[in-house]
Amino acid sequence: MSPRRVTLADVAKAAGVSRTTASLVLSGRGRELRISQDVERRVLRTAEELQYRPNIVSRGLRTGTTRTIGFVSDTVATSRLAGDMIKGALEAARDRGFMLFIGETEGDAELEHLLLQAMQDRQVDGLILASMFTRTIKVPKAVTAMPAVLLNALPKKPAPLPAVLPDEVEAGRRAARVLLDAGHRDGIHLIGAGPSLRDRPSESLAAVERLVGIREAFGAAGVKVAGARACPDWLPEYGLAATRDLLHTAEPRALICFNDRIAMGAYQALDDFGLKVPADVSIVSFDDHPIASWMRPRLTTVALPHYELGRKAVDVLFAEIDRDRTDGDRVGEVHRVAMPVRIRESVAPSSAVQPLG
Protein backbone atom coordinates (compact mmCIF):
# COMPACT_ATOMS: atom_id res chain seq x y z
CA MET A 1 0.00 0.00 0.00
CA SER A 2 1.44 3.42 -0.95
CA PRO A 3 2.18 5.86 1.91
CA ARG A 4 -0.37 8.58 2.66
CA ARG A 5 0.36 11.90 0.98
CA VAL A 6 1.65 14.57 3.38
CA THR A 7 -0.85 17.43 3.50
CA LEU A 8 -0.57 21.11 4.33
CA ALA A 9 -2.41 20.40 7.58
CA ASP A 10 0.31 17.86 8.51
CA VAL A 11 3.03 20.47 7.99
CA ALA A 12 1.14 23.08 10.01
CA LYS A 13 0.58 20.68 12.93
CA ALA A 14 4.21 19.49 13.01
CA ALA A 15 5.50 23.08 12.83
CA GLY A 16 3.07 24.28 15.54
CA VAL A 17 1.42 26.93 13.38
CA SER A 18 -1.98 27.47 11.81
CA ARG A 19 -2.79 26.05 8.39
CA THR A 20 -3.11 29.61 7.06
CA THR A 21 0.37 30.52 8.30
CA ALA A 22 1.86 27.38 6.76
CA SER A 23 0.10 28.12 3.47
CA LEU A 24 1.38 31.71 3.38
CA VAL A 25 4.97 30.64 4.06
CA LEU A 26 4.96 27.85 1.48
CA SER A 27 3.44 30.13 -1.14
CA GLY A 28 6.25 32.65 -0.62
CA ARG A 29 4.05 35.31 1.00
CA GLY A 30 5.36 35.02 4.56
CA ARG A 31 7.53 38.16 4.53
CA GLU A 32 4.82 40.11 2.74
CA LEU A 33 2.41 39.44 5.63
CA ARG A 34 5.07 39.96 8.34
CA ILE A 35 5.41 36.39 9.49
CA SER A 36 8.59 36.16 11.58
CA GLN A 37 11.75 34.66 10.12
CA ASP A 38 11.85 32.05 12.90
CA VAL A 39 8.33 30.82 12.03
CA GLU A 40 9.13 30.89 8.33
CA ARG A 41 12.31 28.82 8.80
CA ARG A 42 10.46 26.35 11.04
CA VAL A 43 7.68 25.81 8.50
CA LEU A 44 10.11 25.39 5.59
CA ARG A 45 12.29 22.96 7.58
CA THR A 46 9.25 20.93 8.62
CA ALA A 47 7.97 20.77 5.02
CA GLU A 48 11.37 19.52 3.86
CA GLU A 49 11.61 16.91 6.62
CA LEU A 50 8.11 15.60 5.86
CA GLN A 51 8.83 15.70 2.10
CA TYR A 52 5.72 17.78 1.53
CA ARG A 53 4.63 18.35 -2.05
CA PRO A 54 1.80 20.77 -2.90
CA ASN A 55 -1.36 19.36 -4.47
CA ILE A 56 -0.95 20.48 -8.07
CA VAL A 57 -4.64 20.20 -8.96
CA SER A 58 -5.76 22.13 -5.87
CA ARG A 59 -3.16 24.80 -6.49
CA GLY A 60 -4.26 24.94 -10.11
CA LEU A 61 -7.82 25.68 -9.05
CA ARG A 62 -6.51 28.65 -7.04
CA THR A 63 -3.92 29.99 -9.49
CA GLY A 64 -5.52 29.00 -12.80
CA THR A 65 -2.51 26.93 -13.88
CA THR A 66 -1.03 23.51 -13.05
CA ARG A 67 2.09 24.08 -15.19
CA THR A 68 1.39 20.86 -17.05
CA ILE A 69 0.70 19.97 -20.69
CA GLY A 70 -1.02 16.86 -22.00
CA PHE A 71 0.42 15.00 -25.02
CA VAL A 72 -1.90 12.38 -26.50
CA SER A 73 -0.83 10.45 -29.60
CA ASP A 74 -1.64 7.29 -31.53
CA THR A 75 1.76 5.54 -31.69
CA VAL A 76 4.31 8.38 -31.50
CA ALA A 77 5.68 7.38 -28.09
CA THR A 78 6.53 3.83 -29.16
CA SER A 79 7.90 4.78 -32.57
CA ARG A 80 11.63 5.09 -32.99
CA LEU A 81 11.09 7.23 -36.07
CA ALA A 82 8.71 9.81 -34.60
CA GLY A 83 9.79 9.66 -30.95
CA ASP A 84 11.82 12.84 -31.34
CA MET A 85 8.52 14.73 -31.54
CA ILE A 86 8.04 13.95 -27.85
CA LYS A 87 11.66 14.86 -27.08
CA GLY A 88 11.21 18.24 -28.72
CA ALA A 89 7.94 18.87 -26.89
CA LEU A 90 9.43 17.75 -23.56
CA GLU A 91 12.38 20.10 -23.85
CA ALA A 92 10.29 23.06 -24.99
CA ALA A 93 7.90 22.52 -22.07
CA ARG A 94 10.76 22.13 -19.60
CA ASP A 95 12.31 25.39 -20.82
CA ARG A 96 9.12 27.09 -19.59
CA GLY A 97 8.99 25.21 -16.30
CA PHE A 98 6.16 22.91 -17.42
CA MET A 99 5.80 19.15 -17.28
CA LEU A 100 4.47 16.95 -20.07
CA PHE A 101 1.96 14.17 -19.38
CA ILE A 102 2.11 11.59 -22.17
CA GLY A 103 -0.60 9.14 -23.20
CA GLU A 104 -0.81 6.80 -26.19
CA THR A 105 -4.00 5.44 -27.73
CA GLU A 106 -2.65 2.91 -30.29
CA GLY A 107 -5.54 4.06 -32.49
CA ASP A 108 -8.23 2.98 -29.98
CA ALA A 109 -11.02 5.61 -29.93
CA GLU A 110 -12.27 4.55 -26.48
CA LEU A 111 -8.77 4.74 -25.00
CA GLU A 112 -8.34 8.17 -26.57
CA HIS A 113 -11.58 9.30 -24.88
CA LEU A 114 -10.36 8.02 -21.50
CA LEU A 115 -6.94 9.65 -21.88
CA LEU A 116 -8.47 13.00 -22.77
CA GLN A 117 -10.76 12.75 -19.75
CA ALA A 118 -7.75 11.97 -17.55
CA MET A 119 -5.89 15.01 -18.88
CA GLN A 120 -8.89 17.23 -18.15
CA ASP A 121 -9.28 15.71 -14.67
CA ARG A 122 -5.67 16.71 -13.98
CA GLN A 123 -6.40 20.27 -15.08
CA VAL A 124 -3.65 20.38 -17.72
CA ASP A 125 -3.12 23.89 -19.06
CA GLY A 126 -3.18 22.76 -22.67
CA LEU A 127 -3.14 19.71 -24.91
CA ILE A 128 -1.20 18.44 -27.92
CA LEU A 129 -3.04 15.83 -29.99
CA ALA A 130 -0.44 14.11 -32.18
CA SER A 131 -0.36 11.62 -35.03
CA MET A 132 2.46 9.31 -36.07
CA PHE A 133 1.73 9.89 -39.78
CA THR A 134 0.49 13.12 -41.34
CA ARG A 135 -3.26 12.62 -41.81
CA THR A 136 -6.69 14.08 -41.20
CA ILE A 137 -8.37 13.16 -37.91
CA LYS A 138 -11.74 13.52 -36.24
CA VAL A 139 -11.20 16.06 -33.47
CA PRO A 140 -12.96 15.08 -30.20
CA LYS A 141 -15.22 17.79 -28.75
CA ALA A 142 -13.28 17.66 -25.49
CA VAL A 143 -10.19 18.95 -27.29
CA THR A 144 -11.89 22.04 -28.72
CA ALA A 145 -13.03 23.08 -25.24
CA MET A 146 -9.46 23.85 -24.09
CA PRO A 147 -6.23 25.35 -25.49
CA ALA A 148 -5.01 22.64 -27.87
CA VAL A 149 -2.84 22.02 -30.92
CA LEU A 150 -2.90 19.30 -33.55
CA LEU A 151 0.55 17.88 -34.29
CA ASN A 152 1.17 16.14 -37.62
CA ALA A 153 -2.57 16.15 -38.29
CA LEU A 154 -5.36 18.26 -39.76
CA PRO A 155 -9.04 18.17 -38.73
CA LYS A 156 -11.43 16.30 -41.04
CA LYS A 157 -14.04 18.99 -40.40
CA PRO A 158 -13.37 22.72 -39.80
CA ALA A 159 -12.11 23.28 -36.25
CA PRO A 160 -10.68 26.28 -34.38
CA LEU A 161 -7.48 24.42 -33.51
CA PRO A 162 -4.08 25.36 -34.94
CA ALA A 163 -2.05 22.56 -36.52
CA VAL A 164 1.69 21.96 -36.82
CA LEU A 165 2.84 19.93 -39.82
CA PRO A 166 5.99 19.27 -41.84
CA ASP A 167 6.18 21.36 -45.02
CA GLU A 168 5.63 18.43 -47.36
CA VAL A 169 4.91 20.51 -50.47
CA GLU A 170 8.25 22.27 -50.20
CA ALA A 171 9.85 18.90 -49.43
CA GLY A 172 8.53 17.62 -52.76
CA ARG A 173 10.03 20.64 -54.50
CA ARG A 174 13.36 20.07 -52.77
CA ALA A 175 13.49 16.40 -53.78
CA ALA A 176 12.86 17.35 -57.40
CA ARG A 177 15.49 20.09 -57.26
CA VAL A 178 18.11 17.62 -56.07
CA LEU A 179 17.71 15.79 -59.38
CA LEU A 180 17.39 18.98 -61.43
CA ASP A 181 20.56 20.39 -59.86
CA ALA A 182 22.35 17.16 -60.81
CA GLY A 183 21.29 17.74 -64.42
CA HIS A 184 18.54 15.11 -64.64
CA ARG A 185 15.86 15.94 -67.20
CA ASP A 186 14.80 12.60 -68.68
CA GLY A 187 13.86 9.17 -67.40
CA ILE A 188 12.67 10.36 -63.98
CA HIS A 189 10.11 8.04 -62.37
CA LEU A 190 8.16 8.17 -59.09
CA ILE A 191 7.85 5.15 -56.78
CA GLY A 192 5.13 5.22 -54.10
CA ALA A 193 2.52 7.62 -55.50
CA GLY A 194 1.38 9.23 -58.75
CA PRO A 195 1.01 10.03 -61.49
CA SER A 196 -2.33 11.58 -60.34
CA LEU A 197 -3.07 12.84 -56.82
CA ARG A 198 -5.52 9.95 -56.40
CA ASP A 199 -2.77 7.35 -56.89
CA ARG A 200 -1.56 7.02 -53.31
CA PRO A 201 -2.13 5.13 -50.05
CA SER A 202 -5.50 6.01 -48.52
CA GLU A 203 -5.58 9.01 -46.13
CA SER A 204 -1.95 9.94 -46.87
CA LEU A 205 -1.64 13.71 -46.80
CA ALA A 206 2.13 13.40 -47.22
CA ALA A 207 1.69 11.59 -50.55
CA VAL A 208 -0.56 14.30 -51.96
CA GLU A 209 1.58 17.20 -50.77
CA ARG A 210 4.90 15.65 -51.82
CA LEU A 211 3.45 14.92 -55.25
CA VAL A 212 2.19 18.51 -55.57
CA GLY A 213 5.65 19.86 -54.76
CA ILE A 214 7.40 17.48 -57.16
CA ARG A 215 5.09 18.42 -60.01
CA GLU A 216 5.49 22.15 -59.30
CA ALA A 217 9.30 22.01 -59.34
CA PHE A 218 9.51 19.89 -62.49
CA GLY A 219 6.83 21.98 -64.20
CA ALA A 220 8.72 25.20 -63.48
CA ALA A 221 11.84 23.63 -65.01
CA GLY A 222 9.98 22.36 -68.08
CA VAL A 223 10.66 18.74 -67.10
CA LYS A 224 8.06 16.00 -67.43
CA VAL A 225 7.98 12.95 -65.14
CA ALA A 226 8.44 9.85 -67.29
CA GLY A 227 6.17 7.66 -65.17
CA ALA A 228 5.01 6.63 -61.70
CA ARG A 229 4.15 3.52 -59.72
CA ALA A 230 1.80 3.89 -56.73
CA CYS A 231 2.24 1.59 -53.72
CA PRO A 232 -0.62 0.48 -51.42
CA ASP A 233 1.68 0.99 -48.44
CA TRP A 234 5.12 2.54 -48.07
CA LEU A 235 7.05 -0.57 -47.09
CA PRO A 236 10.19 -2.14 -48.65
CA GLU A 237 8.30 -5.04 -50.25
CA TYR A 238 6.04 -2.63 -52.15
CA GLY A 239 9.00 -0.55 -53.29
CA LEU A 240 10.66 -3.75 -54.49
CA ALA A 241 7.59 -4.89 -56.45
CA ALA A 242 6.89 -1.45 -57.96
CA THR A 243 10.49 -0.95 -59.08
CA ARG A 244 10.67 -4.45 -60.56
CA ASP A 245 7.49 -3.76 -62.50
CA LEU A 246 8.96 -0.49 -63.77
CA LEU A 247 12.22 -2.11 -64.87
CA HIS A 248 10.34 -4.61 -67.03
CA THR A 249 8.95 -1.78 -69.18
CA ALA A 250 11.26 1.24 -68.83
CA GLU A 251 14.85 2.36 -68.42
CA PRO A 252 14.79 4.87 -65.53
CA ARG A 253 17.66 7.32 -65.07
CA ALA A 254 16.45 8.57 -61.69
CA LEU A 255 13.82 7.65 -59.08
CA ILE A 256 12.01 9.72 -56.48
CA CYS A 257 10.84 7.28 -53.80
CA PHE A 258 8.13 8.56 -51.47
CA ASN A 259 9.88 7.31 -48.35
CA ASP A 260 13.11 5.62 -47.35
CA ARG A 261 11.58 2.17 -46.87
CA ILE A 262 10.30 2.23 -50.45
CA ALA A 263 13.80 3.30 -51.51
CA MET A 264 15.23 0.29 -49.69
CA GLY A 265 13.03 -1.98 -51.83
CA ALA A 266 14.02 -0.03 -54.95
CA TYR A 267 17.71 -0.60 -54.18
CA GLN A 268 17.05 -4.34 -54.04
CA ALA A 269 15.11 -4.37 -57.31
CA LEU A 270 17.85 -2.46 -59.12
CA ASP A 271 20.45 -4.86 -57.78
CA ASP A 272 18.37 -7.82 -58.98
CA PHE A 273 18.52 -6.30 -62.48
CA GLY A 274 22.27 -5.75 -62.25
CA LEU A 275 21.95 -1.96 -61.89
CA LYS A 276 23.95 0.22 -59.50
CA VAL A 277 23.00 3.30 -57.48
CA PRO A 278 23.92 5.98 -58.51
CA ALA A 279 26.11 4.85 -61.44
CA ASP A 280 23.07 3.59 -63.37
CA VAL A 281 20.10 5.12 -61.52
CA SER A 282 20.03 8.04 -59.07
CA ILE A 283 17.61 7.92 -56.12
CA VAL A 284 16.26 10.59 -53.80
CA SER A 285 13.72 9.91 -51.06
CA PHE A 286 11.93 11.31 -47.99
CA ASP A 287 11.87 10.94 -44.18
CA ASP A 288 15.55 10.39 -43.19
CA HIS A 289 14.67 7.12 -41.48
CA PRO A 290 17.69 5.57 -39.69
CA ILE A 291 18.01 3.07 -42.55
CA ALA A 292 18.90 5.94 -44.94
CA SER A 293 22.37 6.24 -43.37
CA TRP A 294 22.91 2.47 -43.32
CA MET A 295 22.05 1.79 -46.96
CA ARG A 296 24.97 1.56 -49.38
CA PRO A 297 25.40 3.93 -51.04
CA ARG A 298 23.91 6.13 -48.34
CA LEU A 299 20.55 7.54 -49.34
CA THR A 300 19.93 11.20 -50.18
CA THR A 301 16.63 12.09 -48.53
CA VAL A 302 14.44 14.99 -47.37
CA ALA A 303 14.18 14.70 -43.58
CA LEU A 304 11.07 14.77 -41.43
CA PRO A 305 11.92 17.31 -38.66
CA HIS A 306 10.36 15.40 -35.76
CA TYR A 307 12.21 17.21 -32.97
CA GLU A 308 11.43 20.64 -34.44
CA LEU A 309 7.77 19.65 -34.88
CA GLY A 310 7.51 18.82 -31.18
CA ARG A 311 9.10 22.12 -30.11
CA LYS A 312 6.94 24.10 -32.51
CA ALA A 313 3.77 22.43 -31.19
CA VAL A 314 4.60 23.64 -27.66
CA ASP A 315 5.35 27.17 -28.91
CA VAL A 316 2.01 27.29 -30.73
CA LEU A 317 0.21 25.82 -27.71
CA PHE A 318 1.50 28.56 -25.41
CA ALA A 319 0.29 31.17 -27.87
CA GLU A 320 -3.11 29.44 -27.68
CA ILE A 321 -3.04 29.44 -23.87
CA ASP A 322 -2.27 33.17 -23.79
CA ARG A 323 -4.98 33.87 -26.37
CA ASP A 324 -7.49 31.80 -24.38
CA ARG A 325 -6.77 33.74 -21.20
CA THR A 326 -7.41 37.05 -22.93
CA ASP A 327 -10.65 35.75 -24.43
CA GLY A 328 -9.36 36.21 -27.97
CA ASP A 329 -10.75 34.29 -30.94
CA ARG A 330 -9.09 30.95 -31.62
CA VAL A 331 -7.88 30.56 -35.18
CA GLY A 332 -7.20 27.25 -36.87
CA GLU A 333 -3.91 28.38 -38.44
CA VAL A 334 -1.59 25.79 -40.02
CA HIS A 335 2.09 26.11 -39.11
CA ARG A 336 4.59 24.43 -41.44
CA VAL A 337 8.04 23.24 -40.33
CA ALA A 338 10.78 23.03 -42.96
CA MET A 339 12.12 19.64 -44.06
CA PRO A 340 15.89 19.77 -44.70
CA VAL A 341 17.65 17.82 -47.48
CA ARG A 342 20.26 15.26 -46.37
CA ILE A 343 22.69 15.03 -49.26
CA ARG A 344 24.48 11.67 -49.34
CA GLU A 345 25.70 9.40 -52.17
CA SER A 346 22.63 8.10 -54.02
CA VAL A 347 22.45 10.88 -56.65
CA ALA A 348 25.01 11.31 -59.41
CA PRO A 349 25.24 14.00 -62.10
CA SER A 350 23.26 12.94 -65.17
CA SER A 351 26.44 13.16 -67.27
CA ALA A 352 28.00 10.48 -65.06
CA VAL A 353 25.11 8.02 -65.37
CA GLN A 354 26.07 5.06 -67.55
CA PRO A 355 23.90 4.28 -70.61
CA LEU A 356 21.57 1.32 -70.03
CA GLY A 357 21.24 -1.64 -72.34
TABEL-V551997 format. One record per pair of residues at least 6 apart in sequence whose ideal C-beta (glycine too) atoms are under 7 Angstrom apart, sorted by sequence separation. I is the first residue (numbers start at 1). GAP is how many residues later the second one is. If there is no record, write none. Layout:
i: [I,I]
gap: [GAP,GAP]
This chain:
i: [12,24,60,76,77,93,105,131,155,193,201,218,232,246,257,275,277,292,12,15,76,93,105,193,200,218,231,270,285,292,323,119,200,231,12,24,57,76,77,154,179,257,292,9,12,25,30,56,76,90,105,153,267,320,8,11,24,89,150,197,231,255,270,103,149,148,149,150,151,152,229,288,8,21,129,193,197,285,287,8,25,71,144,149,286,288,86,127,137,139,144,229,283,284,285,286,287,288,26,136,144,194,229,266,284,287,21,25,71,101,134,135,136,137,138,143,193,239,25,127,129,134,136,137,227,278,316,126,136,139,263,277,22,26,101,126,127,128,129,130,131,17,120,126,129,130,131,139,239,243,247,263,101,128,227,239,243,312,69,116,129,226,234,238,239,77,234,236,239,240,244,260,312,17,78,116,235,239,243,247,255,257,259,15,77,113,116,234,238,239,243,254,259,260,264,15,112,234,236,237,240,253,254,255,256,257,258,259,261,267,309,69,71,75,199,236,240,252,260,308,67,68,71,195,200,15,67,68,69,70,71,72,73,74,75,134,199,201,231,260,264,11,14,67,74,134,201,260,305,68,72,74,195,201,305,134,194,305,11,190,304,305,11,14,194,263,303,172,180,188,189,193,302,303,168,172,176,185,188,189,190,191,192,11,89,171,172,175,187,189,192,260,302,303,10,72,169,172,173,177,186,11,168,172,176,180,260,301,168,171,172,176,192,214,300,72,169,170,173,180,300,6,72,169,173,300,6,85,168,299,6,298,300,72,297,298,299,300,191,210,297,298,70,297,82,292,154,191,207,191,79,68,70,76,288,69,72,66,68,69,76,66,68,69,70,71,72,73,74,75,189,66,67,70,73,74,66,69,71,73,65,189,284,60,189,283,284,187,191,282,57,187,188,192,193,282,57,85,187,188,189,190,191,192,282,136,186,187,191,192,278,135,188,278,136,184,277,278,279,135,184,192,278,134,191,282,134,280,279,280,179,191,279,210,280,175,253,184,182,253,179,179,251,178,251,175,175,171,178,175,174,171,166,166,166,164,164,164,164,162,152,151,162,151,178,149,182,182,183,184,149,174,182,183,149,170,171,179,182,183,162,165,167,170,178,147,160,162,167,149,160,161,162,163,164,165,166,167,148,160,163,167,147,159,162,164,166,147,147,128,128,126,126,126,125,81,88,92,88,92,87,88,91,85,88,89,93,84,88,89,92,96,84,87,88,92,82,85,86,89,85,89,84,69]
gap: [6,6,6,6,6,6,6,6,6,6,6,6,6,6,6,6,6,6,7,7,7,7,7,7,7,7,7,7,7,7,7,8,8,8,9,9,9,9,9,9,9,9,9,10,10,10,10,10,10,10,10,10,10,10,11,11,11,11,11,11,11,11,11,12,12,13,13,13,13,13,13,13,14,14,14,14,14,14,14,15,15,15,15,15,15,15,16,16,16,16,16,16,16,16,16,16,16,16,17,17,17,17,17,17,17,17,18,18,18,18,18,18,18,18,18,18,18,18,19,19,19,19,19,19,19,19,19,20,20,20,20,20,21,21,21,21,21,21,21,21,21,22,22,22,22,22,22,22,22,22,22,22,23,23,23,23,23,23,24,24,24,24,24,24,24,25,25,25,25,25,25,25,25,26,26,26,26,26,26,26,26,26,26,27,27,27,27,27,27,27,27,27,27,27,27,28,28,28,28,28,28,28,28,28,28,28,28,28,28,28,28,29,29,29,29,29,29,29,29,29,30,30,30,30,30,31,31,31,31,31,31,31,31,31,31,31,31,31,31,31,31,32,32,32,32,32,32,32,32,33,33,33,33,33,33,34,34,34,35,35,35,35,36,36,36,36,36,37,37,37,37,37,37,37,38,38,38,38,38,38,38,38,38,39,39,39,39,39,39,39,39,39,39,39,40,40,40,40,40,40,40,41,41,41,41,41,41,41,42,42,42,42,42,42,42,43,43,43,43,43,43,44,44,44,44,44,45,45,45,45,46,46,46,47,47,47,47,47,48,48,48,48,49,49,50,50,51,51,51,52,53,54,54,54,54,55,55,56,56,56,56,57,57,57,57,57,57,57,57,57,57,58,58,58,58,58,59,59,59,59,60,61,62,63,63,63,63,64,64,64,65,65,65,65,65,65,66,66,66,66,66,66,66,66,66,67,67,67,67,67,67,68,68,68,69,69,69,69,69,70,70,70,70,71,71,71,72,73,74,74,75,75,75,76,76,81,97,98,100,100,103,105,105,106,106,109,111,115,122,127,128,131,138,139,143,145,148,149,152,154,157,158,158,162,163,164,165,166,166,166,167,167,167,167,168,168,168,168,168,168,169,169,169,169,169,170,170,170,170,171,171,171,171,171,171,171,171,171,172,172,172,172,173,173,173,173,173,174,177,185,189,191,194,195,196,208,218,218,219,219,220,220,220,221,221,221,221,222,222,222,222,222,223,223,223,223,224,224,224,224,225,225,226,248]
